[in-house]
Amino acid sequence: MAKTLLMIKPDAVQKGLDGEILRRAAAAGLEIVASERRRLTMAEVEALYHEHLGKPFFKRNAEFIASGELVLCVVEGDGDIVGRVRDFMGDKDPARARKGSIRGDYGVDPARMERNLVHGSSSAKDAEREVALFFGAAGVMYGPRRPPRSRRGSGGSMSKPHRVAEKRRRRRKYLKRAARKRKAAAAPAAK
């Protein structure tokens, strides 16, 4: 199976569209096998967009990408997964993007092309390089790139749906443990 990178840019995260984009990706049949919400360093941005170094728009684009949190996703699938993700995102110019695509439905500023909500690999070769840059050669989260999770408070760098799911999981685990203890305490009394 082929893999590609889908990045939800800071403008989409700031508008609260990251959850909607992930929901729509799942509804479109795109399988997200790894994801991470974080901020990129300028060195990571330069490595991601190295083919644009020195171009007039590079500095503005790089500063924007490094300006806030974004969501990095590895999308896996058969066939032309790069093309499927690019079709899902839509044209870079929101005015030309088809309705039903992310940029066609949510893109608003054709004058600021870097603020087009999402980034996707442009070719299979770029996809391999970009996935390896953020998730390692296997395209999975491991080692120091995984954000630390807090056991208390806001849940560290987890998004709200992930924090809610984690809270429910811990609650179910607690209830199961309490039920086993009650059952064990009642067993000797029954004899």
Secondary structure, 3 states (H helix, E strand, C coil): CEEEEEEECHHHHHCCCHHHHHHHHHHCCCEEEEEEEECCCHHHHHHHCHHHCCCCCHHHHHHHHCCCCEEEEEEEECCCHHHHHHHHHCCCCCCCCCCCCHHHHHCCCCCCCCCCCEEECCCHHHHHHHHHHHHCCCCCCCHHHCCCCCCCCCCCCCCHHHHHHHHHHHHHHHHHHHHHHHHHHHHHHHC
